[in-house]
Amino acid sequence: MDIGRFMNSIADFYDEICTPCSNERVSFLHDFIVKYLCKGSVILDEACSTGETLTNLNLSDSYKLIGMDLSTGMIRKCIEKTLSSGINFIVDDMRYLNHLEGKVDLLYNNSIAWLSHVDEIEKTFRRAYDVLNTGGWMIVDTNNSETFYKGQNILCTSSVITDTYELYKTTRFHDLKKDYLATQIYTKYNYKDDIIDSYASQLHFLICDKESICGLIEKAGFKLKQILGDYKPDGIESAAYLQFICEK
């Protein structure tokens, strides 16, 4: 099953069991937008999943917010949750952005790990450069390869348990330095109906080192202004995630 079909299938499960945004991420993006962008600026969240990051920014009255995802199921979930939010959600591929109308002032991407090859990352960065206004920003938020490989768990699980059902997500990481694969399984057991729904797929999971990402950013034409670790300027070596702040 390809990633688009798989994400369509598990959109409802994903929205319930995953935390695609954190308080630290939301606070960082909110403060960055208010500090560097004038009101009315256009912000694009590439691969927005179920829209949690944009929704929690609480900025749709002052800025034009656009959420984009390859999965129609994820975008359907976004729209269901945010009918009166003023956020615009579209189905599109971050490598191409064929359905984006007009330029943007800030592009946020935390999903390059799901691309299959470094060439795909380069294509994504080059397309981001094309759609940004001059002086616009790209923020790339991705795993820190140093801490990921050192602390990698082969099997990661999470769950949600209520009075009526149990929902489980399991991710098994393969030898990522060799074949860039992870197997992901979502399973929901409904007590009332005694029904089990389960979806599984093998997905690409590409972790690039910091130097490679810096090279791809500069190759696309961006000026790399700063690298943060877990949204802070210090402690990059021990951070779980790195944020690359880039200007066109």
Disulfide bonds with the S-S distance in Angstrom:
none
